Amino acid sequence: MGWVTYDDRGNLVKYYKKPGPAKAAVTRAQRDKQFYGYTVYPNVVGFCSYKDFEGVLMGLEGAELKLWQFCNTQSG
């Protein structure tokens, strides 16, 4: 399973194979914006698994997105 970073509009910024680099990209972008007032990276605001992001790609928002993610989680 892959991981993605996304911007404040919900657009995918970059795909990663592991969660560590995705989390580091978000941390780096937030740190640069805090200290320098700008960042050389796109406006990265968060990361999640690609599976969770598929609902966004389908155009789901708000409660519909949460329901889709809940229905598509694997138990166990």
N, CA, C and O atoms as a CHARMM CRD file, in Angstrom:
* protein
*
  304
    1    1 MET  N      0.83900  -1.16400   0.00000 PROA 1      0.00000
    2    1 MET  CA     0.00000   0.00000   0.00000 PROA 1      0.00000
    3    1 MET  C      0.88700   1.23000   0.00000 PROA 1      0.00000
    4    1 MET  O      1.92300   1.25000   0.66400 PROA 1      0.00000
    5    2 GLY  N      0.48800   2.25500  -0.73900 PROA 2      0.00000
    6    2 GLY  CA     1.24500   3.48600  -0.80900 PROA 2      0.00000
    7    2 GLY  C      0.66800   4.57200   0.08200 PROA 2      0.00000
    8    2 GLY  O     -0.40700   4.42800   0.66600 PROA 2      0.00000
    9    3 TRP  N      1.40900   5.65400   0.16500 PROA 3      0.00000
   10    3 TRP  CA     1.01100   6.82200   0.96100 PROA 3      0.00000
   11    3 TRP  C      1.12200   8.04900   0.08800 PROA 3      0.00000
   12    3 TRP  O      1.97100   8.10900  -0.80100 PROA 3      0.00000
   13    4 VAL  N      0.26600   9.03600   0.33500 PROA 4      0.00000
   14    4 VAL  CA     0.28200  10.25500  -0.46000 PROA 4      0.00000
   15    4 VAL  C      0.31800  11.47700   0.44600 PROA 4      0.00000
   16    4 VAL  O     -0.16700  11.44600   1.57700 PROA 4      0.00000
   17    5 THR  N      0.90200  12.55400  -0.07200 PROA 5      0.00000
   18    5 THR  CA     0.79500  13.85300   0.58000 PROA 5      0.00000
   19    5 THR  C     -0.19000  14.66400  -0.24700 PROA 5      0.00000
   20    5 THR  O     -0.29300  14.48600  -1.46100 PROA 5      0.00000
   21    6 TYR  N     -0.91400  15.56000   0.42300 PROA 6      0.00000
   22    6 TYR  CA    -1.91500  16.36500  -0.27100 PROA 6      0.00000
   23    6 TYR  C     -1.83400  17.80900   0.19500 PROA 6      0.00000
   24    6 TYR  O     -1.29700  18.10900   1.26100 PROA 6      0.00000
   25    7 ASP  N     -2.38400  18.70500  -0.63700 PROA 7      0.00000
   26    7 ASP  CA    -2.34800  20.12800  -0.30200 PROA 7      0.00000
   27    7 ASP  C     -3.65100  20.56600   0.35400 PROA 7      0.00000
   28    7 ASP  O     -4.52500  19.74000   0.61900 PROA 7      0.00000
   29    8 ASP  N     -3.78100  21.86400   0.61500 PROA 8      0.00000
   30    8 ASP  CA    -4.94200  22.36800   1.33800 PROA 8      0.00000
   31    8 ASP  C     -6.23800  22.30000   0.52700 PROA 8      0.00000
   32    8 ASP  O     -7.31900  22.46000   1.09300 PROA 8      0.00000
   33    9 ARG  N     -6.15500  22.06700  -0.77200 PROA 9      0.00000
   34    9 ARG  CA    -7.35300  21.90800  -1.59600 PROA 9      0.00000
   35    9 ARG  C     -7.71200  20.43600  -1.80800 PROA 9      0.00000
   36    9 ARG  O     -8.68300  20.12600  -2.49800 PROA 9      0.00000
   37   10 GLY  N     -6.93300  19.53700  -1.21900 PROA 10     0.00000
   38   10 GLY  CA    -7.20100  18.10800  -1.36000 PROA 10     0.00000
   39   10 GLY  C     -6.56400  17.47700  -2.57900 PROA 10     0.00000
   40   10 GLY  O     -6.88900  16.34100  -2.92500 PROA 10     0.00000
   41   11 ASN  N     -5.67100  18.18400  -3.23400 PROA 11     0.00000
   42   11 ASN  CA    -4.99200  17.64300  -4.41300 PROA 11     0.00000
   43   11 ASN  C     -3.77800  16.82200  -3.99300 PROA 11     0.00000
   44   11 ASN  O     -3.05500  17.18700  -3.06500 PROA 11     0.00000
   45   12 LEU  N     -3.56900  15.72200  -4.68300 PROA 12     0.00000
   46   12 LEU  CA    -2.41800  14.88000  -4.42200 PROA 12     0.00000
   47   12 LEU  C     -1.14600  15.61600  -4.83300 PROA 12     0.00000
   48   12 LEU  O     -1.07200  16.17600  -5.92600 PROA 12     0.00000
   49   13 VAL  N     -0.14900  15.61000  -3.95500 PROA 13     0.00000
   50   13 VAL  CA     1.12000  16.26100  -4.25800 PROA 13     0.00000
   51   13 VAL  C      2.14900  15.22700  -4.69900 PROA 13     0.00000
   52   13 VAL  O      2.79600  15.39700  -5.73200 PROA 13     0.00000
   53   14 LYS  N      2.30300  14.15500  -3.91900 PROA 14     0.00000
   54   14 LYS  CA     3.29300  13.14400  -4.26000 PROA 14     0.00000
   55   14 LYS  C      2.91400  11.79700  -3.64300 PROA 14     0.00000
   56   14 LYS  O      2.29500  11.73400  -2.58100 PROA 14     0.00000
   57   15 TYR  N      3.30000  10.72800  -4.33200 PROA 15     0.00000
   58   15 TYR  CA     3.05500   9.36100  -3.88500 PROA 15     0.00000
   59   15 TYR  C      4.33600   8.80100  -3.28800 PROA 15     0.00000
   60   15 TYR  O      5.41500   8.99100  -3.85000 PROA 15     0.00000
   61   16 TYR  N      4.23100   8.11200  -2.15600 PROA 16     0.00000
   62   16 TYR  CA     5.36700   7.48100  -1.49600 PROA 16     0.00000
   63   16 TYR  C      5.05800   6.00800  -1.25500 PROA 16     0.00000
   64   16 TYR  O      3.89900   5.62900  -1.08800 PROA 16     0.00000
   65   17 LYS  N      6.09200   5.18700  -1.24000 PROA 17     0.00000
   66   17 LYS  CA     5.91300   3.76000  -0.97600 PROA 17     0.00000
   67   17 LYS  C      5.76900   3.46100   0.51200 PROA 17     0.00000
   68   17 LYS  O      5.13200   2.47800   0.89100 PROA 17     0.00000
   69   18 LYS  N      6.36400   4.31400   1.36500 PROA 18     0.00000
   70   18 LYS  CA     6.34100   4.08900   2.81100 PROA 18     0.00000
   71   18 LYS  C      5.81400   5.33100   3.52400 PROA 18     0.00000
   72   18 LYS  O      5.93200   6.43700   2.99700 PROA 18     0.00000
   73   19 PRO  N      5.23300   5.16700   4.71700 PROA 19     0.00000
   74   19 PRO  CA     4.66700   6.32100   5.42200 PROA 19     0.00000
   75   19 PRO  C      5.70900   7.28500   5.97800 PROA 19     0.00000
   76   19 PRO  O      5.42300   8.47500   6.10600 PROA 19     0.00000
   77   20 GLY  N      6.89700   6.81400   6.30800 PROA 20     0.00000
   78   20 GLY  CA     7.92700   7.67200   6.89700 PROA 20     0.00000
   79   20 GLY  C      8.30500   8.87100   6.03600 PROA 20     0.00000
   80   20 GLY  O      8.29100  10.00100   6.52500 PROA 20     0.00000
   81   21 PRO  N      8.64200   8.65400   4.76500 PROA 21     0.00000
   82   21 PRO  CA     8.98400   9.79800   3.91700 PROA 21     0.00000
   83   21 PRO  C      7.81100  10.76100   3.69600 PROA 21     0.00000
   84   21 PRO  O      8.01700  11.96900   3.57100 PROA 21     0.00000
   85   22 ALA  N      6.59400  10.23600   3.64800 PROA 22     0.00000
   86   22 ALA  CA     5.42300  11.10700   3.48900 PROA 22     0.00000
   87   22 ALA  C      5.25500  11.99900   4.71000 PROA 22     0.00000
   88   22 ALA  O      5.00500  13.19700   4.57900 PROA 22     0.00000
   89   23 LYS  N      5.39100  11.41900   5.88800 PROA 23     0.00000
   90   23 LYS  CA     5.27600  12.19900   7.12300 PROA 23     0.00000
   91   23 LYS  C      6.40300  13.22400   7.20900 PROA 23     0.00000
   92   23 LYS  O      6.18000  14.35300   7.64600 PROA 23     0.00000
   93   24 ALA  N      7.59400  12.84400   6.80000 PROA 24     0.00000
   94   24 ALA  CA     8.72700  13.76500   6.82700 PROA 24     0.00000
   95   24 ALA  C      8.51400  14.94000   5.88200 PROA 24     0.00000
   96   24 ALA  O      8.90800  16.06200   6.20200 PROA 24     0.00000
   97   25 ALA  N      7.90000  14.70700   4.72900 PROA 25     0.00000
   98   25 ALA  CA     7.63100  15.78600   3.77600 PROA 25     0.00000
   99   25 ALA  C      6.65600  16.79700   4.36300 PROA 25     0.00000
  100   25 ALA  O      6.82500  18.00300   4.18100 PROA 25     0.00000
  101   26 VAL  N      5.64000  16.31300   5.06400 PROA 26     0.00000
  102   26 VAL  CA     4.67000  17.20800   5.70600 PROA 26     0.00000
  103   26 VAL  C      5.35000  18.00700   6.80300 PROA 26     0.00000
  104   26 VAL  O      5.15500  19.21800   6.90100 PROA 26     0.00000
  105   27 THR  N      6.14200  17.34500   7.62500 PROA 27     0.00000
  106   27 THR  CA     6.85400  18.02200   8.71200 PROA 27     0.00000
  107   27 THR  C      7.80900  19.06900   8.16400 PROA 27     0.00000
  108   27 THR  O      7.88100  20.18000   8.69100 PROA 27     0.00000
  109   28 ARG  N      8.54300  18.72800   7.11300 PROA 28     0.00000
  110   28 ARG  CA     9.50000  19.64200   6.50000 PROA 28     0.00000
  111   28 ARG  C      8.78800  20.88500   5.95100 PROA 28     0.00000
  112   28 ARG  O      9.25600  22.00600   6.15200 PROA 28     0.00000
  113   29 ALA  N      7.67400  20.69100   5.26900 PROA 29     0.00000
  114   29 ALA  CA     6.93700  21.81900   4.69400 PROA 29     0.00000
  115   29 ALA  C      6.38300  22.72800   5.78300 PROA 29     0.00000
  116   29 ALA  O      6.42700  23.95100   5.64800 PROA 29     0.00000
  117   30 GLN  N      5.86300  22.14500   6.85900 PROA 30     0.00000
  118   30 GLN  CA     5.32200  22.95200   7.96000 PROA 30     0.00000
  119   30 GLN  C      6.43000  23.70000   8.68500 PROA 30     0.00000
  120   30 GLN  O      6.24800  24.85900   9.05700 PROA 30     0.00000
  121   31 ARG  N      7.56200  23.06300   8.88900 PROA 31     0.00000
  122   31 ARG  CA     8.68800  23.69800   9.57300 PROA 31     0.00000
  123   31 ARG  C      9.23000  24.87900   8.76100 PROA 31     0.00000
  124   31 ARG  O      9.49000  25.95200   9.30500 PROA 31     0.00000
  125   32 ASP  N      9.39300  24.66500   7.45700 PROA 32     0.00000
  126   32 ASP  CA     9.90000  25.73700   6.60800 PROA 32     0.00000
  127   32 ASP  C      8.94000  26.91700   6.57700 PROA 32     0.00000
  128   32 ASP  O      9.36800  28.07100   6.61000 PROA 32     0.00000
  129   33 LYS  N      7.64500  26.63000   6.51300 PROA 33     0.00000
  130   33 LYS  CA     6.66700  27.71200   6.48700 PROA 33     0.00000
  131   33 LYS  C      6.67300  28.47700   7.81000 PROA 33     0.00000
  132   33 LYS  O      6.52200  29.69900   7.82200 PROA 33     0.00000
  133   34 GLN  N      6.84800  27.76300   8.92100 PROA 34     0.00000
  134   34 GLN  CA     6.86200  28.39200  10.23800 PROA 34     0.00000
  135   34 GLN  C      8.10000  29.27600  10.41300 PROA 34     0.00000
  136   34 GLN  O      7.98500  30.40400  10.89400 PROA 34     0.00000
  137   35 PHE  N      9.26600  28.78700  10.03600 PROA 35     0.00000
  138   35 PHE  CA    10.50000  29.51300  10.27400 PROA 35     0.00000
  139   35 PHE  C     10.81700  30.56800   9.22100 PROA 35     0.00000
  140   35 PHE  O     11.33500  31.63700   9.54500 PROA 35     0.00000
  141   36 TYR  N     10.50500  30.26700   7.95700 PROA 36     0.00000
  142   36 TYR  CA    10.89400  31.16600   6.88100 PROA 36     0.00000
  143   36 TYR  C      9.72700  31.94900   6.28500 PROA 36     0.00000
  144   36 TYR  O      9.93900  32.89300   5.52400 PROA 36     0.00000
  145   37 GLY  N      8.51200  31.56900   6.62200 PROA 37     0.00000
  146   37 GLY  CA     7.34100  32.24300   6.07600 PROA 37     0.00000
  147   37 GLY  C      6.92700  31.74400   4.70700 PROA 37     0.00000
  148   37 GLY  O      5.90900  32.17400   4.16700 PROA 37     0.00000
  149   38 TYR  N      7.70600  30.84300   4.14600 PROA 38     0.00000
  150   38 TYR  CA     7.38400  30.25500   2.84700 PROA 38     0.00000
  151   38 TYR  C      8.02000  28.87600   2.79800 PROA 38     0.00000
  152   38 TYR  O      8.79900  28.51300   3.68000 PROA 38     0.00000
  153   39 THR  N      7.69600  28.13200   1.79700 PROA 39     0.00000
  154   39 THR  CA     8.30000  26.81700   1.60600 PROA 39     0.00000
  155   39 THR  C      8.57700  26.59400   0.13100 PROA 39     0.00000
  156   39 THR  O      7.84400  27.08800  -0.72500 PROA 39     0.00000
  157   40 VAL  N      9.62000  25.86000  -0.16300 PROA 40     0.00000
  158   40 VAL  CA     9.92900  25.53600  -1.55600 PROA 40     0.00000
  159   40 VAL  C      9.07600  24.35800  -2.02800 PROA 40     0.00000
  160   40 VAL  O      9.00500  24.07100  -3.22300 PROA 40     0.00000
  161   41 TYR  N      8.44000  23.69000  -1.08900 PROA 41     0.00000
  162   41 TYR  CA     7.57300  22.56500  -1.40600 PROA 41     0.00000
  163   41 TYR  C      6.17000  23.07900  -1.69900 PROA 41     0.00000
  164   41 TYR  O      5.81700  24.18000  -1.27400 PROA 41     0.00000
  165   42 PRO  N      5.37300  22.30800  -2.41100 PROA 42     0.00000
  166   42 PRO  CA     3.97200  22.70700  -2.57200 PROA 42     0.00000
  167   42 PRO  C      3.31600  22.82400  -1.19700 PROA 42     0.00000
  168   42 PRO  O      3.87700  22.35800  -0.20500 PROA 42     0.00000
  169   43 ASN  N      2.18100  23.41700  -1.12900 PROA 43     0.00000
  170   43 ASN  CA     1.50800  23.65200   0.14000 PROA 43     0.00000
  171   43 ASN  C      1.00300  22.33300   0.73600 PROA 43     0.00000
  172   43 ASN  O     -0.20200  22.08700   0.78800 PROA 43     0.00000
  173   44 VAL  N      1.92600  21.50000   1.17700 PROA 44     0.00000
  174   44 VAL  CA     1.61300  20.19400   1.73500 PROA 44     0.00000
  175   44 VAL  C      1.03900  20.37700   3.13800 PROA 44     0.00000
  176   44 VAL  O      1.66200  21.00800   3.99200 PROA 44     0.00000
  177   45 VAL  N     -0.13800  19.82900   3.36700 PROA 45     0.00000
  178   45 VAL  CA    -0.75800  19.98100   4.68100 PROA 45     0.00000
  179   45 VAL  C     -0.97600  18.66100   5.40500 PROA 45     0.00000
  180   45 VAL  O     -1.22600  18.66700   6.61000 PROA 45     0.00000
  181   46 GLY  N     -0.89100  17.53400   4.71400 PROA 46     0.00000
  182   46 GLY  CA    -1.11200  16.26800   5.38600 PROA 46     0.00000
  183   46 GLY  C     -0.74500  15.08000   4.52500 PROA 46     0.00000
  184   46 GLY  O     -0.36600  15.21800   3.36200 PROA 46     0.00000
  185   47 PHE  N     -0.86900  13.89100   5.13500 PROA 47     0.00000
  186   47 PHE  CA    -0.62000  12.65900   4.39700 PROA 47     0.00000
  187   47 PHE  C     -1.58600  11.59100   4.86400 PROA 47     0.00000
  188   47 PHE  O     -2.09600  11.65200   5.98200 PROA 47     0.00000
  189   48 CYS  N     -1.83600  10.62100   4.01700 PROA 48     0.00000
  190   48 CYS  CA    -2.70900   9.50400   4.35600 PROA 48     0.00000
  191   48 CYS  C     -2.37300   8.35300   3.42200 PROA 48     0.00000
  192   48 CYS  O     -1.58300   8.50600   2.49100 PROA 48     0.00000
  193   49 SER  N     -2.97500   7.21300   3.67500 PROA 49     0.00000
  194   49 SER  CA    -2.74300   6.07800   2.78200 PROA 49     0.00000
  195   49 SER  C     -3.45500   6.33300   1.45900 PROA 49     0.00000
  196   49 SER  O     -4.44900   7.05700   1.40100 PROA 49     0.00000
  197   50 TYR  N     -2.93600   5.73300   0.41300 PROA 50     0.00000
  198   50 TYR  CA    -3.55900   5.91100  -0.90000 PROA 50     0.00000
  199   50 TYR  C     -4.97900   5.37000  -0.88800 PROA 50     0.00000
  200   50 TYR  O     -5.86100   5.91900  -1.54800 PROA 50     0.00000
  201   51 LYS  N     -5.20100   4.31000  -0.14900 PROA 51     0.00000
  202   51 LYS  CA    -6.53700   3.72000  -0.07100 PROA 51     0.00000
  203   51 LYS  C     -7.54800   4.72900   0.45900 PROA 51     0.00000
  204   51 LYS  O     -8.66500   4.81700  -0.05100 PROA 51     0.00000
  205   52 ASP  N     -7.15900   5.49300   1.48300 PROA 52     0.00000
  206   52 ASP  CA    -8.05200   6.52400   2.01200 PROA 52     0.00000
  207   52 ASP  C     -8.24300   7.65700   1.01100 PROA 52     0.00000
  208   52 ASP  O     -9.31400   8.26100   0.95400 PROA 52     0.00000
  209   53 PHE  N     -7.21800   7.94500   0.22800 PROA 53     0.00000
  210   53 PHE  CA    -7.27200   9.04300  -0.72400 PROA 53     0.00000
  211   53 PHE  C     -8.12500   8.70700  -1.94400 PROA 53     0.00000
  212   53 PHE  O     -8.56200   9.61700  -2.64900 PROA 53     0.00000
  213   54 GLU  N     -8.37200   7.43300  -2.21000 PROA 54     0.00000
  214   54 GLU  CA    -9.17600   7.03700  -3.36500 PROA 54     0.00000
  215   54 GLU  C    -10.56500   7.66100  -3.32700 PROA 54     0.00000
  216   54 GLU  O    -11.11600   8.00700  -4.37200 PROA 54     0.00000
  217   55 GLY  N    -11.13300   7.80700  -2.14000 PROA 55     0.00000
  218   55 GLY  CA   -12.44000   8.44200  -2.02100 PROA 55     0.00000
  219   55 GLY  C    -12.41800   9.88800  -2.48900 PROA 55     0.00000
  220   55 GLY  O    -13.37500  10.35600  -3.10700 PROA 55     0.00000
  221   56 VAL  N    -11.34100  10.59200  -2.20200 PROA 56     0.00000
  222   56 VAL  CA   -11.18400  11.97100  -2.65800 PROA 56     0.00000
  223   56 VAL  C    -11.11000  11.99500  -4.18500 PROA 56     0.00000
  224   56 VAL  O    -11.69700  12.86700  -4.82500 PROA 56     0.00000
  225   57 LEU  N    -10.39200  11.04000  -4.76200 PROA 57     0.00000
  226   57 LEU  CA   -10.27400  10.96800  -6.22000 PROA 57     0.00000
  227   57 LEU  C    -11.62100  10.70900  -6.88100 PROA 57     0.00000
  228   57 LEU  O    -11.84300  11.11300  -8.02200 PROA 57     0.00000
  229   58 MET  N    -12.51900  10.03700  -6.16900 PROA 58     0.00000
  230   58 MET  CA   -13.85900   9.77300  -6.70500 PROA 58     0.00000
  231   58 MET  C    -14.77000  10.98400  -6.56700 PROA 58     0.00000
  232   58 MET  O    -15.89600  10.96700  -7.06500 PROA 58     0.00000
  233   59 GLY  N    -14.30600  12.02900  -5.90400 PROA 59     0.00000
  234   59 GLY  CA   -15.10400  13.24200  -5.77000 PROA 59     0.00000
  235   59 GLY  C    -15.95700  13.29200  -4.51600 PROA 59     0.00000
  236   59 GLY  O    -16.81600  14.16500  -4.39000 PROA 59     0.00000
  237   60 LEU  N    -15.73900  12.37400  -3.58800 PROA 60     0.00000
  238   60 LEU  CA   -16.51800  12.37100  -2.35200 PROA 60     0.00000
  239   60 LEU  C    -15.99600  13.44600  -1.40700 PROA 60     0.00000
  240   60 LEU  O    -14.79600  13.71700  -1.36800 PROA 60     0.00000
  241   61 GLU  N    -16.89400  14.05000  -0.65300 PROA 61     0.00000
  242   61 GLU  CA   -16.51800  15.07700   0.31200 PROA 61     0.00000
  243   61 GLU  C    -17.32300  14.89300   1.59200 PROA 61     0.00000
  244   61 GLU  O    -18.39700  14.29300   1.59000 PROA 61     0.00000
  245   62 GLY  N    -16.78500  15.41900   2.67200 PROA 62     0.00000
  246   62 GLY  CA   -17.50600  15.46100   3.94900 PROA 62     0.00000
  247   62 GLY  C    -17.96300  14.10700   4.44200 PROA 62     0.00000
  248   62 GLY  O    -17.17400  13.16500   4.52500 PROA 62     0.00000
  249   63 ALA  N    -19.25600  14.01300   4.77200 PROA 63     0.00000
  250   63 ALA  CA   -19.82100  12.79600   5.34100 PROA 63     0.00000
  251   63 ALA  C    -19.75900  11.62700   4.36300 PROA 63     0.00000
  252   63 ALA  O    -19.55300  10.48400   4.77300 PROA 63     0.00000
  253   64 GLU  N    -19.93600  11.90700   3.07700 PROA 64     0.00000
  254   64 GLU  CA   -19.86100  10.83600   2.08000 PROA 64     0.00000
  255   64 GLU  C    -18.47500  10.20200   2.07000 PROA 64     0.00000
  256   64 GLU  O    -18.34700   8.98100   1.97700 PROA 64     0.00000
  257   65 LEU  N    -17.43800  11.03300   2.16600 PROA 65     0.00000
  258   65 LEU  CA   -16.06800  10.53100   2.18500 PROA 65     0.00000
  259   65 LEU  C    -15.82000   9.69000   3.42600 PROA 65     0.00000
  260   65 LEU  O    -15.24100   8.60700   3.33300 PROA 65     0.00000
  261   66 LYS  N    -16.24900  10.17300   4.58900 PROA 66     0.00000
  262   66 LYS  CA   -16.06800   9.42200   5.83500 PROA 66     0.00000
  263   66 LYS  C    -16.78500   8.07700   5.76900 PROA 66     0.00000
  264   66 LYS  O    -16.23700   7.06400   6.20500 PROA 66     0.00000
  265   67 LEU  N    -18.00100   8.05500   5.23000 PROA 67     0.00000
  266   67 LEU  CA   -18.75200   6.80700   5.10000 PROA 67     0.00000
  267   67 LEU  C    -18.04000   5.85300   4.16000 PROA 67     0.00000
  268   67 LEU  O    -17.93800   4.66200   4.45300 PROA 67     0.00000
  269   68 TRP  N    -17.54100   6.35500   3.02600 PROA 68     0.00000
  270   68 TRP  CA   -16.84100   5.50800   2.06900 PROA 68     0.00000
  271   68 TRP  C    -15.59300   4.90400   2.70800 PROA 68     0.00000
  272   68 TRP  O    -15.32300   3.71500   2.53400 PROA 68     0.00000
  273   69 GLN  N    -14.82300   5.71900   3.45300 PROA 69     0.00000
  274   69 GLN  CA   -13.63000   5.21700   4.11000 PROA 69     0.00000
  275   69 GLN  C    -13.97900   4.17800   5.16600 PROA 69     0.00000
  276   69 GLN  O    -13.28000   3.17400   5.30400 PROA 69     0.00000
  277   70 PHE  N    -15.05500   4.41200   5.90900 PROA 70     0.00000
  278   70 PHE  CA   -15.47300   3.46000   6.93100 PROA 70     0.00000
  279   70 PHE  C    -15.88600   2.13800   6.30000 PROA 70     0.00000
  280   70 PHE  O    -15.52800   1.07700   6.81000 PROA 70     0.00000
  281   71 CYS  N    -16.62500   2.18200   5.21400 PROA 71     0.00000
  282   71 CYS  CA   -17.11100   0.96900   4.55400 PROA 71     0.00000
  283   71 CYS  C    -15.98700   0.18900   3.86800 PROA 71     0.00000
  284   71 CYS  O    -16.12600  -1.00700   3.61400 PROA 71     0.00000
  285   72 ASN  N    -14.88800   0.85600   3.57200 PROA 72     0.00000
  286   72 ASN  CA   -13.80300   0.19500   2.85600 PROA 72     0.00000
  287   72 ASN  C    -12.58800  -0.09000   3.74000 PROA 72     0.00000
  288   72 ASN  O    -11.48700  -0.28900   3.22600 PROA 72     0.00000
  289   73 THR  N    -12.77000  -0.11300   5.03700 PROA 73     0.00000
  290   73 THR  CA   -11.67200  -0.49600   5.92700 PROA 73     0.00000
  291   73 THR  C    -11.68100  -1.99300   6.10200 PROA 73     0.00000
  292   73 THR  O    -12.73400  -2.63100   6.08900 PROA 73     0.00000
  293   74 GLN  N    -10.50000  -2.54500   6.26600 PROA 74     0.00000
  294   74 GLN  CA   -10.39300  -3.97700   6.49800 PROA 74     0.00000
  295   74 GLN  C    -10.33700  -4.23300   7.99500 PROA 74     0.00000
  296   74 GLN  O     -9.57200  -3.59700   8.71900 PROA 74     0.00000
  297   75 SER  N    -11.14000  -5.15300   8.43900 PROA 75     0.00000
  298   75 SER  CA   -11.09500  -5.49200   9.86800 PROA 75     0.00000
  299   75 SER  C    -10.20900  -6.72100  10.04600 PROA 75     0.00000
  300   75 SER  O    -10.16300  -7.61600   9.20200 PROA 75     0.00000
  301   76 GLY  N     -9.52400  -6.72600  11.14900 PROA 76     0.00000
  302   76 GLY  CA    -8.70300  -7.88800  11.46500 PROA 76     0.00000
  303   76 GLY  C     -7.33000  -7.67200  11.16100 PROA 76     0.00000
  304   76 GLY  O     -6.50400  -8.56000  11.37000 PROA 76     0.00000
